[in-house]
Amino acid sequence: MSAKEIKALIEVGTALGYSGDELKQFITDERMRLDKEKERERERERTDKERAFELNKLKVESEAKAAAEVERMRLKTEAKEKAETDRRRIEAEDKAVAAKAEAEKLKVEAETVKARMEHEFRMREIEVRNRNSGAGGDTENAQYRDNNNGHGSRSAGMNVLKLPPFSEEKDDLDAYLTRFE
């Protein structure tokens, strides 16, 4: 406590009618009261500073949480976009595979149709050759035809027919077997 404050207390105590020991007691009591007030004020300031620090700390934490949430949302969005891109890529690949499979299927069907047409052409060619070779009046064929109740023309032509050997590279097995029968 400063000398000015003590002088002021003495003046107040004297004005209140205190003197001697009463004045000393008054000054002591007042000094203690003022010291307590100053201590309370310092405590309030300290508490205010702590509150301000805590508020600042909370603000920083909430900003950090908000930044983390924004980053999490960004990553989540990126993951969704990547998943969507991957899904589209897979769909495109699946469509390409399906288109390729369809093209292969059409190619096989075209080859099958071509083989059937070749087979039919060869069969007709053989029939024409058989008719032409049977029209000459071959007595053996006629006799064979008479023995088989009129069905001999086909069988007679088959006797003349020579089946070419099967080749895996160019012949269709089903067509070859049909010709063989």
Sequence and secondary structure as in RCSB ss.txt:
>XXXX:A:sequence
MSAKEIKALIEVGTALGYSGDELKQFITDERMRLDKEKERERERERTDKERAFELNKLKVESEAKAAAEVERMRL
KTEAKEKAETDRRRIEAEDKAVAAKAEAEKLKVEAETVKARMEHEFRMREIEVRNRNSGAGGDTENAQYRDNNNG
HGSRSAGMNVLKLPPFSEEKDDLDAYLTRFE
>XXXX:A:secstr
  HHHHHHHHHHHHHTT  THHHHHHHHHHHHHHHHHHHHHHHHHHHHHHHHHHHHHHHHHHHHHHHHHHHHHHH
HHHHHHHHHHHHHHHHHHHHHHHHHHHHHHHHHHHHHHHHHHHHHHHHHHHHHHHHHHHTT  HHHHHHHHHTTT
 HHHHHHHHH       TTT  HHHHHHHH 
